Amino acid sequence: MVQRVTYRRRHSYNTRSNKVAKVKTPGNRLVVQYLGKHFQRLLSRTKKRVSRAYGGVLCGCCVRDRILRAFLYEEFKINKRLKDRKSKK
């Protein structure tokens, strides 16, 4: 029969920070040892970000929507000015 082990820390979810290994002790008990995270290569801040406006803040679709909205708003203002000039004449 398989021996069961329990987590020794607070949360019981299988997350990156909560990885465990089952280890036999010299007293023939099965215990849990927590494993550290495997870190990736250290990168500078500029390499972690995308080289566009709002790079680390907004996704590409959100940036596109924002640019399109600003463009359409400017077009709307221009058309409004033209209509006002035509109505005054």
PDB file of N, CA, C and O in Angstrom:
ATOM      1  N   MET A   1       0.843  -1.188   0.000  1.00  0.00           N
ATOM      2  CA  MET A   1       0.000   0.000   0.000  1.00  0.00           C
ATOM      3  C   MET A   1       0.885   1.248   0.000  1.00  0.00           C
ATOM      4  O   MET A   1       1.949   1.263   0.619  1.00  0.00           O
ATOM      5  N   VAL A   2       0.444   2.277  -0.688  1.00  0.00           N
ATOM      6  CA  VAL A   2       1.207   3.514  -0.810  1.00  0.00           C
ATOM      7  C   VAL A   2       1.020   4.376   0.439  1.00  0.00           C
ATOM      8  O   VAL A   2      -0.098   4.578   0.913  1.00  0.00           O
ATOM      9  N   GLN A   3       2.134   4.875   0.953  1.00  0.00           N
ATOM     10  CA  GLN A   3       2.041   5.765   2.106  1.00  0.00           C
ATOM     11  C   GLN A   3       1.649   7.155   1.631  1.00  0.00           C
ATOM     12  O   GLN A   3       2.119   7.623   0.594  1.00  0.00           O
ATOM     13  N   ARG A   4       0.804   7.797   2.381  1.00  0.00           N
ATOM     14  CA  ARG A   4       0.385   9.148   2.030  1.00  0.00           C
ATOM     15  C   ARG A   4       1.185  10.158   2.829  1.00  0.00           C
ATOM     16  O   ARG A   4       1.610   9.891   3.953  1.00  0.00           O
ATOM     17  N   VAL A   5       1.385  11.339   2.222  1.00  0.00           N
ATOM     18  CA  VAL A   5       2.057  12.434   2.925  1.00  0.00           C
ATOM     19  C   VAL A   5       1.162  13.658   2.855  1.00  0.00           C
ATOM     20  O   VAL A   5       0.313  13.769   1.971  1.00  0.00           O
ATOM     21  N   THR A   6       1.355  14.575   3.792  1.00  0.00           N
ATOM     22  CA  THR A   6       0.581  15.812   3.795  1.00  0.00           C
ATOM     23  C   THR A   6       1.518  16.996   3.672  1.00  0.00           C
ATOM     24  O   THR A   6       2.687  16.932   4.051  1.00  0.00           O
ATOM     25  N   TYR A   7       0.976  18.084   3.130  1.00  0.00           N
ATOM     26  CA  TYR A   7       1.746  19.317   3.037  1.00  0.00           C
ATOM     27  C   TYR A   7       2.033  19.829   4.451  1.00  0.00           C
ATOM     28  O   TYR A   7       1.234  19.626   5.365  1.00  0.00           O
ATOM     29  N   ARG A   8       3.167  20.487   4.621  1.00  0.00           N
ATOM     30  CA  ARG A   8       3.528  20.994   5.935  1.00  0.00           C
ATOM     31  C   ARG A   8       3.282  22.493   6.056  1.00  0.00           C
ATOM     32  O   ARG A   8       3.255  23.028   7.164  1.00  0.00           O
ATOM     33  N   ARG A   9       3.105  23.159   4.948  1.00  0.00           N
ATOM     34  CA  ARG A   9       2.860  24.605   4.977  1.00  0.00           C
ATOM     35  C   ARG A   9       1.388  24.898   4.820  1.00  0.00           C
ATOM     36  O   ARG A   9       0.555  23.992   4.857  1.00  0.00           O
ATOM     37  N   ARG A  10       1.065  26.187   4.640  1.00  0.00           N
ATOM     38  CA  ARG A  10      -0.332  26.606   4.695  1.00  0.00           C
ATOM     39  C   ARG A  10      -1.209  26.106   3.542  1.00  0.00           C
ATOM     40  O   ARG A  10      -2.203  25.423   3.785  1.00  0.00           O
ATOM     41  N   HIS A  11      -0.861  26.432   2.303  1.00  0.00           N
ATOM     42  CA  HIS A  11      -1.808  26.102   1.247  1.00  0.00           C
ATOM     43  C   HIS A  11      -1.515  24.753   0.612  1.00  0.00           C
ATOM     44  O   HIS A  11      -0.371  24.300   0.576  1.00  0.00           O
ATOM     45  N   SER A  12      -2.564  24.125   0.115  1.00  0.00           N
ATOM     46  CA  SER A  12      -2.471  22.742  -0.342  1.00  0.00           C
ATOM     47  C   SER A  12      -2.680  22.623  -1.838  1.00  0.00           C
ATOM     48  O   SER A  12      -3.180  21.603  -2.313  1.00  0.00           O
ATOM     49  N   TYR A  13      -2.303  23.659  -2.598  1.00  0.00           N
ATOM     50  CA  TYR A  13      -2.494  23.630  -4.043  1.00  0.00           C
ATOM     51  C   TYR A  13      -1.176  23.320  -4.730  1.00  0.00           C
ATOM     52  O   TYR A  13      -0.108  23.668  -4.226  1.00  0.00           O
ATOM     53  N   ASN A  14      -1.251  22.675  -5.866  1.00  0.00           N
ATOM     54  CA  ASN A  14      -0.057  22.263  -6.600  1.00  0.00           C
ATOM     55  C   ASN A  14       0.427  23.417  -7.482  1.00  0.00           C
ATOM     56  O   ASN A  14       0.281  23.377  -8.703  1.00  0.00           O
ATOM     57  N   THR A  15       0.995  24.430  -6.860  1.00  0.00           N
ATOM     58  CA  THR A  15       1.459  25.603  -7.589  1.00  0.00           C
ATOM     59  C   THR A  15       2.970  25.547  -7.764  1.00  0.00           C
ATOM     60  O   THR A  15       3.628  24.650  -7.236  1.00  0.00           O
ATOM     61  N   ARG A  16       3.523  26.507  -8.506  1.00  0.00           N
ATOM     62  CA  ARG A  16       4.965  26.548  -8.735  1.00  0.00           C
ATOM     63  C   ARG A  16       5.739  26.720  -7.435  1.00  0.00           C
ATOM     64  O   ARG A  16       6.836  26.183  -7.279  1.00  0.00           O
ATOM     65  N   SER A  17       5.162  27.470  -6.508  1.00  0.00           N
ATOM     66  CA  SER A  17       5.875  27.748  -5.260  1.00  0.00           C
ATOM     67  C   SER A  17       5.641  26.673  -4.207  1.00  0.00           C
ATOM     68  O   SER A  17       6.191  26.763  -3.109  1.00  0.00           O
ATOM     69  N   ASN A  18       4.842  25.665  -4.513  1.00  0.00           N
ATOM     70  CA  ASN A  18       4.491  24.661  -3.520  1.00  0.00           C
ATOM     71  C   ASN A  18       4.867  23.255  -3.981  1.00  0.00           C
ATOM     72  O   ASN A  18       4.174  22.294  -3.645  1.00  0.00           O
ATOM     73  N   LYS A  19       5.952  23.119  -4.746  1.00  0.00           N
ATOM     74  CA  LYS A  19       6.379  21.806  -5.227  1.00  0.00           C
ATOM     75  C   LYS A  19       7.057  21.037  -4.102  1.00  0.00           C
ATOM     76  O   LYS A  19       7.793  21.607  -3.297  1.00  0.00           O
ATOM     77  N   VAL A  20       6.796  19.727  -4.059  1.00  0.00           N
ATOM     78  CA  VAL A  20       7.342  18.906  -2.988  1.00  0.00           C
ATOM     79  C   VAL A  20       7.981  17.649  -3.557  1.00  0.00           C
ATOM     80  O   VAL A  20       7.694  17.240  -4.682  1.00  0.00           O
ATOM     81  N   ALA A  21       8.849  17.048  -2.763  1.00  0.00           N
ATOM     82  CA  ALA A  21       9.428  15.745  -3.075  1.00  0.00           C
ATOM     83  C   ALA A  21       9.224  14.850  -1.862  1.00  0.00           C
ATOM     84  O   ALA A  21       9.395  15.284  -0.723  1.00  0.00           O
ATOM     85  N   LYS A  22       8.856  13.598  -2.115  1.00  0.00           N
ATOM     86  CA  LYS A  22       8.682  12.649  -1.020  1.00  0.00           C
ATOM     87  C   LYS A  22      10.028  11.998  -0.728  1.00  0.00           C
ATOM     88  O   LYS A  22      10.685  11.479  -1.630  1.00  0.00           O
ATOM     89  N   VAL A  23      10.434  12.029   0.545  1.00  0.00           N
ATOM     90  CA  VAL A  23      11.755  11.549   0.943  1.00  0.00           C
ATOM     91  C   VAL A  23      11.609  10.621   2.140  1.00  0.00           C
ATOM     92  O   VAL A  23      10.843  10.886   3.066  1.00  0.00           O
ATOM     93  N   LYS A  24      12.369   9.519   2.099  1.00  0.00           N
ATOM     94  CA  LYS A  24      12.403   8.604   3.244  1.00  0.00           C
ATOM     95  C   LYS A  24      13.467   9.080   4.228  1.00  0.00           C
ATOM     96  O   LYS A  24      14.588   9.396   3.829  1.00  0.00           O
ATOM     97  N   THR A  25      13.124   9.129   5.487  1.00  0.00           N
ATOM     98  CA  THR A  25      14.073   9.530   6.528  1.00  0.00           C
ATOM     99  C   THR A  25      14.807   8.293   7.042  1.00  0.00           C
ATOM    100  O   THR A  25      14.383   7.169   6.773  1.00  0.00           O
ATOM    101  N   PRO A  26      15.903   8.486   7.778  1.00  0.00           N
ATOM    102  CA  PRO A  26      16.592   7.329   8.375  1.00  0.00           C
ATOM    103  C   PRO A  26      15.704   6.530   9.329  1.00  0.00           C
ATOM    104  O   PRO A  26      15.932   5.339   9.544  1.00  0.00           O
ATOM    105  N   GLY A  27      14.704   7.179   9.893  1.00  0.00           N
ATOM    106  CA  GLY A  27      13.766   6.481  10.779  1.00  0.00           C
ATOM    107  C   GLY A  27      12.678   5.770  10.010  1.00  0.00           C
ATOM    108  O   GLY A  27      11.694   5.316  10.593  1.00  0.00           O
ATOM    109  N   ASN A  28      12.851   5.669   8.677  1.00  0.00           N
ATOM    110  CA  ASN A  28      11.923   4.958   7.787  1.00  0.00           C
ATOM    111  C   ASN A  28      10.541   5.615   7.718  1.00  0.00           C
ATOM    112  O   ASN A  28       9.526   4.944   7.532  1.00  0.00           O
ATOM    113  N   ARG A  29      10.528   6.945   7.873  1.00  0.00           N
ATOM    114  CA  ARG A  29       9.270   7.685   7.691  1.00  0.00           C
ATOM    115  C   ARG A  29       9.293   8.341   6.331  1.00  0.00           C
ATOM    116  O   ARG A  29      10.365   8.681   5.830  1.00  0.00           O
ATOM    117  N   LEU A  30       8.145   8.525   5.725  1.00  0.00           N
ATOM    118  CA  LEU A  30       8.028   9.234   4.455  1.00  0.00           C
ATOM    119  C   LEU A  30       7.588  10.665   4.757  1.00  0.00           C
ATOM    120  O   LEU A  30       6.505  10.884   5.300  1.00  0.00           O
ATOM    121  N   VAL A  31       8.427  11.632   4.407  1.00  0.00           N
ATOM    122  CA  VAL A  31       8.103  13.039   4.685  1.00  0.00           C
ATOM    123  C   VAL A  31       8.193  13.844   3.391  1.00  0.00           C
ATOM    124  O   VAL A  31       8.671  13.373   2.359  1.00  0.00           O
ATOM    125  N   VAL A  32       7.713  15.068   3.496  1.00  0.00           N
ATOM    126  CA  VAL A  32       7.696  15.978   2.346  1.00  0.00           C
ATOM    127  C   VAL A  32       8.824  16.983   2.482  1.00  0.00           C
ATOM    128  O   VAL A  32       8.986  17.595   3.538  1.00  0.00           O
ATOM    129  N   GLN A  33       9.609  17.161   1.423  1.00  0.00           N
ATOM    130  CA  GLN A  33      10.607  18.226   1.354  1.00  0.00           C
ATOM    131  C   GLN A  33      10.167  19.202   0.277  1.00  0.00           C
ATOM    132  O   GLN A  33       9.813  18.803  -0.833  1.00  0.00           O
ATOM    133  N   TYR A  34      10.191  20.478   0.613  1.00  0.00           N
ATOM    134  CA  TYR A  34       9.795  21.491  -0.358  1.00  0.00           C
ATOM    135  C   TYR A  34      10.944  21.797  -1.296  1.00  0.00           C
ATOM    136  O   TYR A  34      12.092  21.909  -0.866  1.00  0.00           O
ATOM    137  N   LEU A  35      10.637  21.933  -2.583  1.00  0.00           N
ATOM    138  CA  LEU A  35      11.637  22.237  -3.599  1.00  0.00           C
ATOM    139  C   LEU A  35      11.593  23.722  -3.917  1.00  0.00           C
ATOM    140  O   LEU A  35      10.530  24.341  -3.887  1.00  0.00           O
ATOM    141  N   GLY A  36      12.744  24.282  -4.220  1.00  0.00           N
ATOM    142  CA  GLY A  36      12.787  25.687  -4.607  1.00  0.00           C
ATOM    143  C   GLY A  36      12.367  25.859  -6.059  1.00  0.00           C
ATOM    144  O   GLY A  36      12.301  24.892  -6.818  1.00  0.00           O
ATOM    145  N   LYS A  37      12.090  27.077  -6.429  1.00  0.00           N
ATOM    146  CA  LYS A  37      11.732  27.364  -7.815  1.00  0.00           C
ATOM    147  C   LYS A  37      12.972  27.296  -8.693  1.00  0.00           C
ATOM    148  O   LYS A  37      14.081  27.581  -8.242  1.00  0.00           O
ATOM    149  N   HIS A  38      12.777  26.919  -9.943  1.00  0.00           N
ATOM    150  CA  HIS A  38      13.861  26.962 -10.924  1.00  0.00           C
ATOM    151  C   HIS A  38      13.787  28.323 -11.596  1.00  0.00           C
ATOM    152  O   HIS A  38      12.834  28.618 -12.317  1.00  0.00           O
ATOM    153  N   PHE A  39      14.795  29.150 -11.357  1.00  0.00           N
ATOM    154  CA  PHE A  39      14.767  30.499 -11.895  1.00  0.00           C
ATOM    155  C   PHE A  39      15.288  30.511 -13.315  1.00  0.00           C
ATOM    156  O   PHE A  39      16.180  29.744 -13.677  1.00  0.00           O
ATOM    157  N   GLN A  40      14.714  31.396 -14.111  1.00  0.00           N
ATOM    158  CA  GLN A  40      15.189  31.568 -15.472  1.00  0.00           C
ATOM    159  C   GLN A  40      16.347  32.560 -15.484  1.00  0.00           C
ATOM    160  O   GLN A  40      16.713  33.135 -14.460  1.00  0.00           O
ATOM    161  N   ARG A  41      16.906  32.739 -16.669  1.00  0.00           N
ATOM    162  CA  ARG A  41      18.030  33.657 -16.827  1.00  0.00           C
ATOM    163  C   ARG A  41      17.599  35.068 -16.468  1.00  0.00           C
ATOM    164  O   ARG A  41      16.486  35.478 -16.797  1.00  0.00           O
ATOM    165  N   LEU A  42      18.476  35.826 -15.790  1.00  0.00           N
ATOM    166  CA  LEU A  42      18.158  37.202 -15.424  1.00  0.00           C
ATOM    167  C   LEU A  42      18.224  38.088 -16.661  1.00  0.00           C
ATOM    168  O   LEU A  42      19.213  38.073 -17.393  1.00  0.00           O
ATOM    169  N   LEU A  43      17.169  38.855 -16.886  1.00  0.00           N
ATOM    170  CA  LEU A  43      17.093  39.756 -18.034  1.00  0.00           C
ATOM    171  C   LEU A  43      16.961  41.179 -17.543  1.00  0.00           C
ATOM    172  O   LEU A  43      16.443  41.428 -16.454  1.00  0.00           O
ATOM    173  N   SER A  44      17.435  42.116 -18.356  1.00  0.00           N
ATOM    174  CA  SER A  44      17.271  43.519 -18.006  1.00  0.00           C
ATOM    175  C   SER A  44      15.816  43.920 -18.227  1.00  0.00           C
ATOM    176  O   SER A  44      15.059  43.200 -18.879  1.00  0.00           O
ATOM    177  N   ARG A  45      15.438  45.044 -17.694  1.00  0.00           N
ATOM    178  CA  ARG A  45      14.046  45.480 -17.756  1.00  0.00           C
ATOM    179  C   ARG A  45      13.587  45.722 -19.186  1.00  0.00           C
ATOM    180  O   ARG A  45      12.439  45.436 -19.525  1.00  0.00           O
ATOM    181  N   THR A  46      14.475  46.247 -20.030  1.00  0.00           N
ATOM    182  CA  THR A  46      14.088  46.536 -21.417  1.00  0.00           C
ATOM    183  C   THR A  46      13.836  45.266 -22.206  1.00  0.00           C
ATOM    184  O   THR A  46      13.026  45.265 -23.132  1.00  0.00           O
ATOM    185  N   LYS A  47      14.514  44.190 -21.857  1.00  0.00           N
ATOM    186  CA  LYS A  47      14.309  42.941 -22.585  1.00  0.00           C
ATOM    187  C   LYS A  47      13.055  42.198 -22.138  1.00  0.00           C
ATOM    188  O   LYS A  47      12.586  41.296 -22.833  1.00  0.00           O
ATOM    189  N   LYS A  48      12.514  42.571 -20.985  1.00  0.00           N
ATOM    190  CA  LYS A  48      11.298  41.934 -20.499  1.00  0.00           C
ATOM    191  C   LYS A  48      10.048  42.576 -21.092  1.00  0.00           C
ATOM    192  O   LYS A  48       8.951  42.032 -20.969  1.00  0.00           O
ATOM    193  N   ARG A  49      10.209  43.711 -21.723  1.00  0.00           N
ATOM    194  CA  ARG A  49       9.057  44.443 -22.227  1.00  0.00           C
ATOM    195  C   ARG A  49       8.990  44.403 -23.734  1.00  0.00           C
ATOM    196  O   ARG A  49      10.000  44.211 -24.410  1.00  0.00           O
ATOM    197  N   VAL A  50       7.793  44.587 -24.256  1.00  0.00           N
ATOM    198  CA  VAL A  50       7.596  44.624 -25.692  1.00  0.00           C
ATOM    199  C   VAL A  50       7.919  46.027 -26.172  1.00  0.00           C
ATOM    200  O   VAL A  50       7.580  47.005 -25.506  1.00  0.00           O
ATOM    201  N   SER A  51       8.569  46.135 -27.320  1.00  0.00           N
ATOM    202  CA  SER A  51       9.014  47.447 -27.801  1.00  0.00           C
ATOM    203  C   SER A  51       7.906  48.134 -28.590  1.00  0.00           C
ATOM    204  O   SER A  51       8.006  48.278 -29.809  1.00  0.00           O
ATOM    205  N   ARG A  52       6.875  48.550 -27.913  1.00  0.00           N
ATOM    206  CA  ARG A  52       5.805  49.355 -28.504  1.00  0.00           C
ATOM    207  C   ARG A  52       5.224  50.228 -27.398  1.00  0.00           C
ATOM    208  O   ARG A  52       5.575  50.080 -26.227  1.00  0.00           O
ATOM    209  N   ALA A  53       4.348  51.121 -27.774  1.00  0.00           N
ATOM    210  CA  ALA A  53       3.708  51.991 -26.789  1.00  0.00           C
ATOM    211  C   ALA A  53       2.916  51.135 -25.797  1.00  0.00           C
ATOM    212  O   ALA A  53       2.271  50.165 -26.196  1.00  0.00           O
ATOM    213  N   TYR A  54       2.960  51.481 -24.528  1.00  0.00           N
ATOM    214  CA  TYR A  54       2.308  50.729 -23.449  1.00  0.00           C
ATOM    215  C   TYR A  54       2.800  49.279 -23.424  1.00  0.00           C
ATOM    216  O   TYR A  54       2.010  48.361 -23.202  1.00  0.00           O
ATOM    217  N   GLY A  55       4.093  49.070 -23.649  1.00  0.00           N
ATOM    218  CA  GLY A  55       4.669  47.737 -23.828  1.00  0.00           C
ATOM    219  C   GLY A  55       4.376  46.758 -22.719  1.00  0.00           C
ATOM    220  O   GLY A  55       3.815  45.698 -22.995  1.00  0.00           O
ATOM    221  N   GLY A  56       4.717  47.046 -21.497  1.00  0.00           N
ATOM    222  CA  GLY A  56       4.506  46.089 -20.425  1.00  0.00           C
ATOM    223  C   GLY A  56       3.174  46.242 -19.733  1.00  0.00           C
ATOM    224  O   GLY A  56       2.904  45.550 -18.752  1.00  0.00           O
ATOM    225  N   VAL A  57       2.323  47.148 -20.233  1.00  0.00           N
ATOM    226  CA  VAL A  57       1.076  47.456 -19.536  1.00  0.00           C
ATOM    227  C   VAL A  57      -0.140  46.892 -20.256  1.00  0.00           C
ATOM    228  O   VAL A  57      -0.969  46.220 -19.644  1.00  0.00           O
ATOM    229  N   LEU A  58      -0.252  47.166 -21.568  1.00  0.00           N
ATOM    230  CA  LEU A  58      -1.412  46.726 -22.340  1.00  0.00           C
ATOM    231  C   LEU A  58      -1.012  45.688 -23.381  1.00  0.00           C
ATOM    232  O   LEU A  58       0.126  45.668 -23.851  1.00  0.00           O
ATOM    233  N   CYS A  59      -1.960  44.831 -23.732  1.00  0.00           N
ATOM    234  CA  CYS A  59      -1.702  43.854 -24.792  1.00  0.00           C
ATOM    235  C   CYS A  59      -1.820  44.561 -26.149  1.00  0.00           C
ATOM    236  O   CYS A  59      -2.285  45.698 -26.227  1.00  0.00           O
ATOM    237  N   GLY A  60      -1.401  43.884 -27.194  1.00  0.00           N
ATOM    238  CA  GLY A  60      -1.401  44.478 -28.526  1.00  0.00           C
ATOM    239  C   GLY A  60      -2.780  44.880 -28.998  1.00  0.00           C
ATOM    240  O   GLY A  60      -2.947  45.927 -29.624  1.00  0.00           O
ATOM    241  N   CYS A  61      -3.775  44.049 -28.698  1.00  0.00           N
ATOM    242  CA  CYS A  61      -5.148  44.356 -29.125  1.00  0.00           C
ATOM    243  C   CYS A  61      -5.667  45.618 -28.440  1.00  0.00           C
ATOM    244  O   CYS A  61      -6.348  46.431 -29.066  1.00  0.00           O
ATOM    245  N   CYS A  62      -5.351  45.781 -27.170  1.00  0.00           N
ATOM    246  CA  CYS A  62      -5.807  46.963 -26.425  1.00  0.00           C
ATOM    247  C   CYS A  62      -5.150  48.226 -26.971  1.00  0.00           C
ATOM    248  O   CYS A  62      -5.795  49.269 -27.076  1.00  0.00           O
ATOM    249  N   VAL A  63      -3.861  48.131 -27.320  1.00  0.00           N
ATOM    250  CA  VAL A  63      -3.166  49.285 -27.894  1.00  0.00           C
ATOM    251  C   VAL A  63      -3.788  49.646 -29.233  1.00  0.00           C
ATOM    252  O   VAL A  63      -4.008  50.822 -29.526  1.00  0.00           O
ATOM    253  N   ARG A  64      -4.076  48.621 -30.055  1.00  0.00           N
ATOM    254  CA  ARG A  64      -4.698  48.861 -31.357  1.00  0.00           C
ATOM    255  C   ARG A  64      -6.053  49.540 -31.194  1.00  0.00           C
ATOM    256  O   ARG A  64      -6.373  50.482 -31.920  1.00  0.00           O
ATOM    257  N   ASP A  65      -6.854  49.056 -30.234  1.00  0.00           N
ATOM    258  CA  ASP A  65      -8.170  49.659 -29.995  1.00  0.00           C
ATOM    259  C   ASP A  65      -8.040  51.113 -29.549  1.00  0.00           C
ATOM    260  O   ASP A  65      -8.818  51.970 -29.967  1.00  0.00           O
ATOM    261  N   ARG A  66      -7.055  51.382 -28.701  1.00  0.00           N
ATOM    262  CA  ARG A  66      -6.860  52.735 -28.198  1.00  0.00           C
ATOM    263  C   ARG A  66      -6.467  53.693 -29.323  1.00  0.00           C
ATOM    264  O   ARG A  66      -6.965  54.816 -29.397  1.00  0.00           O
ATOM    265  N   ILE A  67      -5.564  53.232 -30.199  1.00  0.00           N
ATOM    266  CA  ILE A  67      -5.133  54.056 -31.338  1.00  0.00           C
ATOM    267  C   ILE A  67      -6.297  54.290 -32.275  1.00  0.00           C
ATOM    268  O   ILE A  67      -6.495  55.411 -32.744  1.00  0.00           O
ATOM    269  N   LEU A  68      -7.074  53.250 -32.560  1.00  0.00           N
ATOM    270  CA  LEU A  68      -8.222  53.370 -33.455  1.00  0.00           C
ATOM    271  C   LEU A  68      -9.262  54.320 -32.879  1.00  0.00           C
ATOM    272  O   LEU A  68      -9.837  55.132 -33.604  1.00  0.00           O
ATOM    273  N   ARG A  69      -9.507  54.218 -31.566  1.00  0.00           N
ATOM    274  CA  ARG A  69     -10.486  55.098 -30.932  1.00  0.00           C
ATOM    275  C   ARG A  69     -10.045  56.555 -31.025  1.00  0.00           C
ATOM    276  O   ARG A  69     -10.856  57.434 -31.315  1.00  0.00           O
ATOM    277  N   ALA A  70      -8.752  56.814 -30.779  1.00  0.00           N
ATOM    278  CA  ALA A  70      -8.241  58.180 -30.863  1.00  0.00           C
ATOM    279  C   ALA A  70      -8.355  58.718 -32.294  1.00  0.00           C
ATOM    280  O   ALA A  70      -8.717  59.877 -32.500  1.00  0.00           O
ATOM    281  N   PHE A  71      -8.046  57.869 -33.276  1.00  0.00           N
ATOM    282  CA  PHE A  71      -8.141  58.278 -34.676  1.00  0.00           C
ATOM    283  C   PHE A  71      -9.582  58.612 -35.051  1.00  0.00           C
ATOM    284  O   PHE A  71      -9.843  59.642 -35.673  1.00  0.00           O
ATOM    285  N   LEU A  72     -10.506  57.750 -34.676  1.00  0.00           N
ATOM    286  CA  LEU A  72     -11.914  57.987 -35.011  1.00  0.00           C
ATOM    287  C   LEU A  72     -12.455  59.222 -34.308  1.00  0.00           C
ATOM    288  O   LEU A  72     -13.284  59.940 -34.867  1.00  0.00           O
ATOM    289  N   TYR A  73     -11.999  59.472 -33.100  1.00  0.00           N
ATOM    290  CA  TYR A  73     -12.435  60.660 -32.368  1.00  0.00           C
ATOM    291  C   TYR A  73     -11.960  61.922 -33.080  1.00  0.00           C
ATOM    292  O   TYR A  73     -12.714  62.888 -33.198  1.00  0.00           O
ATOM    293  N   GLU A  74     -10.715  61.920 -33.557  1.00  0.00           N
ATOM    294  CA  GLU A  74     -10.201  63.074 -34.310  1.00  0.00           C
ATOM    295  C   GLU A  74     -10.982  63.283 -35.596  1.00  0.00           C
ATOM    296  O   GLU A  74     -11.303  64.417 -35.950  1.00  0.00           O
ATOM    297  N   GLU A  75     -11.291  62.196 -36.298  1.00  0.00           N
ATOM    298  CA  GLU A  75     -12.094  62.295 -37.524  1.00  0.00           C
ATOM    299  C   GLU A  75     -13.472  62.872 -37.208  1.00  0.00           C
ATOM    300  O   GLU A  75     -13.991  63.694 -37.964  1.00  0.00           O
ATOM    301  N   PHE A  76     -14.061  62.447 -36.104  1.00  0.00           N
ATOM    302  CA  PHE A  76     -15.366  62.951 -35.700  1.00  0.00           C
ATOM    303  C   PHE A  76     -15.315  64.453 -35.453  1.00  0.00           C
ATOM    304  O   PHE A  76     -16.218  65.184 -35.858  1.00  0.00           O
ATOM    305  N   LYS A  77     -14.246  64.918 -34.781  1.00  0.00           N
ATOM    306  CA  LYS A  77     -14.120  66.356 -34.506  1.00  0.00           C
ATOM    307  C   LYS A  77     -13.974  67.151 -35.799  1.00  0.00           C
ATOM    308  O   LYS A  77     -14.558  68.227 -35.936  1.00  0.00           O
ATOM    309  N   ILE A  78     -13.199  66.628 -36.750  1.00  0.00           N
ATOM    310  CA  ILE A  78     -13.016  67.320 -38.030  1.00  0.00           C
ATOM    311  C   ILE A  78     -14.337  67.412 -38.773  1.00  0.00           C
ATOM    312  O   ILE A  78     -14.679  68.477 -39.288  1.00  0.00           O
ATOM    313  N   ASN A  79     -15.081  66.323 -38.838  1.00  0.00           N
ATOM    314  CA  ASN A  79     -16.385  66.331 -39.519  1.00  0.00           C
ATOM    315  C   ASN A  79     -17.355  67.280 -38.844  1.00  0.00           C
ATOM    316  O   ASN A  79     -18.151  67.933 -39.519  1.00  0.00           O
ATOM    317  N   LYS A  80     -17.304  67.366 -37.539  1.00  0.00           N
ATOM    318  CA  LYS A  80     -18.191  68.269 -36.813  1.00  0.00           C
ATOM    319  C   LYS A  80     -17.881  69.716 -37.163  1.00  0.00           C
ATOM    320  O   LYS A  80     -18.787  70.525 -37.364  1.00  0.00           O
ATOM    321  N   ARG A  81     -16.560  70.043 -37.237  1.00  0.00           N
ATOM    322  CA  ARG A  81     -16.167  71.404 -37.626  1.00  0.00           C
ATOM    323  C   ARG A  81     -16.652  71.737 -39.023  1.00  0.00           C
ATOM    324  O   ARG A  81     -17.138  72.842 -39.265  1.00  0.00           O
ATOM    325  N   LEU A  82     -16.523  70.788 -39.951  1.00  0.00           N
ATOM    326  CA  LEU A  82     -16.959  71.025 -41.322  1.00  0.00           C
ATOM    327  C   LEU A  82     -18.460  71.249 -41.395  1.00  0.00           C
ATOM    328  O   LEU A  82     -18.921  72.121 -42.131  1.00  0.00           O
ATOM    329  N   LYS A  83     -19.229  70.468 -40.636  1.00  0.00           N
ATOM    330  CA  LYS A  83     -20.690  70.643 -40.625  1.00  0.00           C
ATOM    331  C   LYS A  83     -21.077  72.003 -40.059  1.00  0.00           C
ATOM    332  O   LYS A  83     -22.003  72.646 -40.552  1.00  0.00           O
ATOM    333  N   ASP A  84     -20.359  72.443 -39.016  1.00  0.00           N
ATOM    334  CA  ASP A  84     -20.632  73.752 -38.418  1.00  0.00           C
ATOM    335  C   ASP A  84     -20.358  74.872 -39.420  1.00  0.00           C
ATOM    336  O   ASP A  84     -21.121  75.835 -39.497  1.00  0.00           O
ATOM    337  N   ARG A  85     -19.283  74.751 -40.179  1.00  0.00           N
ATOM    338  CA  ARG A  85     -18.950  75.789 -41.182  1.00  0.00           C
ATOM    339  C   ARG A  85     -20.011  75.826 -42.278  1.00  0.00           C
ATOM    340  O   ARG A  85     -20.394  76.909 -42.721  1.00  0.00           O
ATOM    341  N   LYS A  86     -20.493  74.666 -42.724  1.00  0.00           N
ATOM    342  CA  LYS A  86     -21.511  74.616 -43.779  1.00  0.00           C
ATOM    343  C   LYS A  86     -22.821  75.204 -43.286  1.00  0.00           C
ATOM    344  O   LYS A  86     -23.504  75.900 -44.038  1.00  0.00           O
ATOM    345  N   SER A  87     -23.186  74.941 -42.038  1.00  0.00           N
ATOM    346  CA  SER A  87     -24.451  75.444 -41.516  1.00  0.00           C
ATOM    347  C   SER A  87     -24.412  76.947 -41.283  1.00  0.00           C
ATOM    348  O   SER A  87     -25.463  77.588 -41.320  1.00  0.00           O
ATOM    349  N   LYS A  88     -23.236  77.541 -41.043  1.00  0.00           N
ATOM    350  CA  LYS A  88     -23.132  78.988 -40.820  1.00  0.00           C
ATOM    351  C   LYS A  88     -23.215  79.763 -42.145  1.00  0.00           C
ATOM    352  O   LYS A  88     -23.640  80.918 -42.158  1.00  0.00           O
ATOM    353  N   LYS A  89     -22.816  79.140 -43.245  1.00  0.00           N
ATOM    354  CA  LYS A  89     -22.831  79.836 -44.543  1.00  0.00           C
ATOM    355  C   LYS A  89     -24.181  79.974 -45.137  1.00  0.00           C
ATOM    356  O   LYS A  89     -24.323  80.539 -46.221  1.00  0.00           O
TER     357      LYS A  89
END
